[in-house]
Amino acid sequence: MLVELEDIDIDAVSLSGTTPLMSCVDSGHMTLVAEGLNNNLNPFLQDALGRTAIDIAQQYSGEHGDDMRGLLSAAMEQWMS
């Protein structure tokens, strides 16, 4: 996996201002979001519009949205502790 390579910025920002975590969230891939968070992707980074990954997750409704936001919220709490 890419995060296992040395000298790789796993939180690199794209030309559009998004991070890999934001892209995973935007695509709705819960497994990739969880894997990224387990590998220390930063959930606090903001895109060019000032949105974080949890802001992007607001587009999802129902159980999937709740699970996605719960996963991101837990990661944010862990980062702050």
C-alpha positions as CSV (number, residue, x, y, z in Angstrom):
1,M,0.0,0.0,0.0
2,L,1.2,3.5,-0.8
3,V,1.2,4.6,2.9
4,E,3.9,2.1,3.6
5,L,6.4,3.8,1.4
6,E,8.9,6.2,2.9
7,D,9.0,9.9,1.9
8,I,5.4,9.9,0.7
9,D,3.1,12.7,1.9
10,I,-0.1,10.8,2.5
11,D,-2.0,14.1,3.1
12,A,-0.8,15.6,-0.2
13,V,-3.3,18.2,-1.6
14,S,-4.4,17.9,-5.2
15,L,-4.6,20.9,-7.6
16,S,-8.3,21.2,-6.6
17,G,-7.3,21.4,-2.9
18,T,-8.6,18.0,-1.8
19,T,-6.7,15.3,0.1
20,P,-6.8,11.5,-0.4
21,L,-9.1,11.2,2.6
22,M,-11.6,13.7,1.1
23,S,-11.5,11.8,-2.2
24,C,-12.3,8.6,-0.4
25,V,-15.2,10.2,1.5
26,D,-16.5,11.9,-1.6
27,S,-16.6,8.5,-3.4
28,G,-18.4,6.9,-0.5
29,H,-15.8,4.2,0.1
30,M,-16.2,3.5,3.8
31,T,-13.4,0.8,3.7
32,L,-10.9,3.2,2.2
33,V,-11.9,5.9,4.6
34,A,-11.3,3.5,7.6
35,E,-8.0,2.3,6.1
36,G,-6.8,5.9,5.5
37,L,-7.7,6.9,9.0
38,N,-6.0,3.8,10.4
39,N,-2.9,5.0,8.6
40,N,-3.1,8.5,10.1
41,L,-4.6,10.6,7.3
42,N,-5.4,13.9,8.8
43,P,-9.2,14.5,9.1
44,F,-8.7,18.2,9.9
45,L,-7.3,19.4,6.6
46,Q,-9.4,21.7,4.6
47,D,-10.0,22.1,0.9
48,A,-10.0,25.3,-1.1
49,L,-13.6,25.9,0.1
50,G,-12.7,25.4,3.8
51,R,-14.4,22.0,4.0
52,T,-13.0,19.0,5.9
53,A,-13.7,15.4,5.2
54,I,-16.6,15.4,7.6
55,D,-18.1,18.3,5.8
56,I,-17.9,16.4,2.6
57,A,-19.5,13.4,4.3
58,Q,-22.6,15.5,5.0
59,Q,-23.8,14.7,1.4
60,Y,-24.6,11.2,2.5
61,S,-27.9,10.4,4.2
62,G,-29.2,7.4,6.1
63,E,-27.2,4.8,7.8
64,H,-24.2,5.1,5.4
65,G,-23.9,8.8,6.1
66,D,-24.2,8.2,9.8
67,D,-21.5,5.5,9.7
68,M,-19.2,7.7,7.6
69,R,-19.6,10.7,9.9
70,G,-19.2,8.5,13.0
71,L,-16.0,7.1,11.7
72,L,-14.6,10.6,10.9
73,S,-15.8,12.0,14.3
74,A,-14.1,9.2,16.2
75,A,-10.9,9.8,14.2
76,M,-11.0,13.5,15.0
77,E,-11.5,12.9,18.7
78,Q,-8.6,10.5,18.6
79,W,-6.4,13.1,16.9
80,M,-7.2,15.6,19.6
81,S,-6.4,13.3,22.5
